[in-house]
Amino acid sequence: MTRIDAIERARQTLHSGEFLADLDRRVGYPTESQNPGRSDALRAYLVEELSPAFVRLEFSTKLIESPTGKSPYLLADYRESASAPTVLMYGHGDVVDGMVGEWRDNLDPWRTTVVGNRVYGRGTADNKGQHSINMSALGAVREARGGRLGFNVKFIVETGEEIGSPDLREVCESLREELKADLFLASDGPRLAADRPTIFLGCRGGLRIHLDVNLRDGSHHSGNWGGVLANPATILANAIATLVDGHGRLLLDALKPPRLTNQIRATLADVKIEPTQDEPALAENWGEEGLSAAERLFAWNTLEVLAMSSGNIDKPANAIPGRAQAMLQLRFVVGTKVDEVVDAVRAHLHARGFPMVEVRATQSFAASRTDFDSPWINWAAASIRQTTGTAPAVLPNFGGSLPNDVFSDGLGLPTIWVPHSYPGCSQHAPNEHILLPVTEEALGIMAGLFWDLGEMPHPF
């Protein structure tokens, strides 16, 4: 059998219905990690569904309890040769709320439904569909090689990613010897576009910044008190406006990343952000001046207002509210001094006349990425180009956040992410879906990568 045979076998799992049957069964587990009533489903997904699937591929499996006892892990291990390359893979079996009743045509989020070239269902894009693609491709390559892969694989699946992967670093560090590898290779997040295979090397970090203005208890009549009582909503709006302007540009240097390097600019030079018809159009004159859309999204920091509240917007009273609050999020790239951000924001607001604005932070995700000089980047890009005939977009990181730092910094591995969804997939929303053409191409891409790993005489 040849590389072409392995790729065709992987694609055939989609045409035969085998892949979609596996995915439908996996989507059927309501693994909502944010729902405390779903702990049995999280465990069952690993024990009843994934563990037998790995055993059929001749992996050994082990269930690992989380330190908090809420979100278990599955470690699957396939060892073939001590001299062969070893790849560590990752996926997460948990999903966000199913949002039953909010899907188009009242679709059941806990079943897959094919409509045109879309496969709907909670977890199809994030992340059950993506790790299922990788598992199917492993099986196809193993069959094409007569029961071998030509390399070693370790696969860790968590069930707490949607709640911030609270135990992942601790668990991985406790398994440091068992997780030793030459390369981390995984799939999550979207491609640059549906028609552009993509590699990203890490992720932006995220920091939620809470701003609270508490001036008094209760509200007071705006006619009797307007003009003599400070309005917390007005104060808060003006305080935010000193951090980010009306065009989304950062005004505080402490929120900005280091200057873009020529290497990053060159990497992103051919990356175009071109939304499809189903995706929102890019805003004109928005974001940092002098940067391309790709540089703003993948190489710069943004401060977004996620939510604001003061008074009752549904039933507004003719009264000055006593308090206002907002939740902001800083998305940041590697090199940002994120540990200094909260103190810098607080000092800045005090200096601008807003000492009444309380500043605190929650839910921080680290920024991380593989060094651009890693030979694994060119290797992966060449493999994907050979399979698809298209040069993949190589991104320094993708715009969102993932626990990449656990593997890049914690375990010291070069990290390569090959995503199988696309920006319009509606993950975390009703109507989550994957695209059949992207899925078929992704099965081929991963089979090509796995075949090429098995051809390596030794790792880099």
Secondary structure, DSSP 8 states (H G I E B T S, - for coil): --HHHHHHHHHHHHHTSHHHHHHHHHHTS--BTTSGGGHHHHHHIIIIIIHHHHHHTT-EEEEE--TTSSS-EEEEEE---TTS-EEEEEEE--B----TT-SGGG--TTS-EEETTEEESTTTTTTHHHHHHHHHHHHHHHHHTTS--SSEEEEEEES-GGGT-TTHHHHHHHTTTTT--SEEEE--SB-SBTTB-EEE-EE-EEEEEEEEEE--SS-EEHHHHTTTS--HHHHHHHHHHTTB-TTS-B--GGGS-----HHHHHHTTT------TTS----TT-SSTT--HHHHHHSS-EEEEEEEE-S-SSS--SEE-SEEEEEEEEEE-TT--GGGHHHHHHHHHHHTT-TTEEEEEEEEE--EE--TT-HHHHHHHHHHHHHHSS--EEESSBSS--THHIIIIIS---EEE---B-TTS-TTSTT-EEEHHHHHHHHHHHHHHHHHHHH-SS--
